[in-house]
Amino acid sequence: MTPIIVLNLERAPERKEIMIKQFTKLQMDQNLHYYFMPAYDGRYMTNLTLNANIGLGYGAGRQFQKGELGIIMTHLAALKFAQMMEWGDVIIIEDDVILCEDWHERLDKLFWLLPKDWEHVYLSAHSDYVKFEDYFDVSRNQPGITKSPQAVGAFSYLINKPAYSKIIKYATSFMTTFDDMIMYMILQGKLSSYMYFPFMTFHNANDSFVWSETPGHLAHDNTNMHSSYKYFKNKI
């Protein structure tokens, strides 16, 4: 079974509990099937040399938010942990996602569908650049994959061992946000990435720790869901 790393801020224990309940329902055991990685809290960022201007992508020219730097450092820590454990692949998710009910079956189908050149897979995502309907028939019930379009989705992705060092090297440049780093690697042909439909997760937060020192509240109905919810199926 592919291990899962969940990125969780210490000041968000309620999110950790929600994730544990989901894993328990899926009959997964902590420290056997999934691991909680303490997220680096951007509030405590003291290295001002990192707090420089974003070099490309969204927000180019402005200073990094401390939370954005925290996200980069947290994903780097997760990738280095997977590298140290010598895992062949790993799923990295943030602590505010909802998992599909047929997780195991859907993951088995994904590995059956993936071509040999895969390095990275979006299990969920959103885009301000393209419509996912142009890449995949979102109404179909059977899962499928497509080459990743211009999108972001660091809150839920699968990555394999050959790609760990690639992303670690690229991300430590601190040229832009982590999401945009992945997107630009894909666009530049430096990362072989695919997108899996229907999404296996969706982002369940209406706002984020990145922009606020208080926890982003979680959505509890369908009235104000993150855009990734549109392409999510709880069960197929």
N, C-alpha and C positions, 0 to 999 in steps of 0.2 A: 504494500500500500504506500502510495506517495505521501511522505510526511507533509504536514501543514505547519507553517509558522504564522502565528497571529501577533500582529503588532499592537501593543496595548500600553497606553499611558497610565502610569501609577495613579493619577488623579481621576481615572475613569473606571472605578471598580465595577460599576453597574453594567458597563459594556462587556467586561470580562465575564460576568455572570450570565449575560444573555448568550454569549458565544458558547460557554460551557453547556448550557441547556440545549443548544442546537446540536453540539457534538454528542451529547449523551443520547439524544433522540436518534442520532445516526449510528449509535453503538460504537463510538470511538472513545478510546481511553487517552487521558492526558499523559504526556511524556512517553507515549507509545505511538500514537497516531498524530498528535498535535502538540505544539509547544507554544507557550506565550513568551514573546520577546519584549522586554521592557523598552518602550519607545523613548527616544531621547527627547526630553522636554525643551523646546526652543526657548522657554522663558529663562533658562539658565545659561544661555549662550554667552560666553565671555570673550571668545576669540573674534575680535572685531575685523581681523583680516579676511575672515570668511564672509562677513556681512557686507560684501562688496556689491557692485551693480550686476544685475543679470545680463549676460552677454548676448543671448539670443532667445527667440521664442516669445511666449506670452510674458508681457511685462518687461521686455528688453529695455535696459537703460535705467530702470528703477532699482533701488536696493532690495536685496532679499529680505523677506519677513523672517524673523527668527524661527517661526514655526516651519517655514519652508526648508530652512537649513536643518532643522530637527528631523524632518521627513527624510531628507537625503541621508543623513547620518544613520537613521534607524534602518532604512532599507540596505544600506551598506553593511551594517552589523548583521542583518539577517542573511545576506548573501555570503558574507565571510563565515558565518556559523555553518551554513549548508556546505560550504567549501571545506571547512575544517572536518565536518562529519563525513565527507566524501560521499554525500548522497548523489545518486544518479540524476535526480530531479527533485524539485520541491515546489509546493504551492505557498505563495505568500499572500496573506490577506490582512486587511486592516480590521479593527475591532468593531466596525459599525456596518457590517454586511450581513445580509440574510442569505442562508444557504438553501439550495433546492433540496427537496425531500428525497429525490432519487440520486443523491450525490454519487454513490458508489457505482451504480449502473451507468450514469452519465459519464463518469471519469473513464470507465472501461471502454466505452464507445469512442471517447476522445482519442485514447491511445491507439485504438484500432484505425481511426481515420487519419492520424497525423503522418505526414510524409517523413522520410528519413532525415531531411535537412532541417527539421524544426529545432528551434532553440528557445522560443518564447511563445506563450499563448495567452491572449486576453480571455479570461473567464467571464469578464464583464467590462464595460467601458462606456464612455460617452464621447461625443464629438461636437465641436463647434464648426467643423469644416466640411463634413460629409453627412449624408443620410445613409444609415445602415441598410435601409430598404434597397438601395442601389447595388448592394453587394451580396444580399442574401434574402431569400423569401422568408420574411419573419413570421408568416402565417403558418408555415409548415410545422408539423409536430416532430418530425425526425431530425436529430441533430446533424449538423454539418459544419464545415470549416471553410474559411476563406483567408487569403493573404490579408494581413492586417491593413485596414485603411488608415487614414490620418485620424488618429484617436488617442485618447489617454485613458488609463485604467490601472494605476498602480495600487488601487485598493483590492485588486483580485487578479492574480496572474500565476501561471505555471512557467517554470524556467528549468532548463537542464544544465548539467554540469559544465559542458563546454562554454556556456554563456556566462557563468558566474564571473570569471576573470574579465571578460569583455566589458560587462556592465560596471564592475567595480572600478576598472581603469577609467572608463568614460565618466562615471559619476564623480570620481574624486577630482575632476577638473573644476567642479562647481561652476560650470558655465551657465546653467539654467536650472529650473526646477526639476525634480526627479521625473515627474510625468513627461515633461518635454524632452528630457535627456533620452528616455526610452523611445519616444516618438521620432526624434531626430536620428537616432541610431537606425531605426527601421527605414525611415525615408532615405537615408544615405546608403542603405544596403549593408550596414554593419551588423545587423541582427536579423536572423530569419524568424519572422514572427507571423503567427496566425491568430485569427479570432474565431471563437467557438460560439455557435448559435444553436438553440436559444441560450441565453446567458445562464450560468450556473449560480450566480449570485447577483444581488443588486445592492447599491449603496443606500443605506437606510438612515442617513443623517441629512437633515435639512440645512445644517450649517456645520462649521468645522472648527477644530481646535487651532487650525493654522491662523485664522484671522481673529481669534478671540481667546482670552485666558479662561473663559468659562466653557464647560463642555457643550458641544453642539447637541441640540436635542434630537432625539430619535423620532422618526415618523411612526405613527400608529394607525394610519388609515391611508386610503388611496388618493386622497385629495391633493396632496402636495408632495408626491414622491419624486425622488431623483430620476433623471431621464433614463437611467439604466433599467429602471423597473419596466419600462415599455417593452423591452426585449428579453425579459426574464420569464421563464416558465418554472413554476414550482415543481411540476412533475410532467413527464412526457410519456 
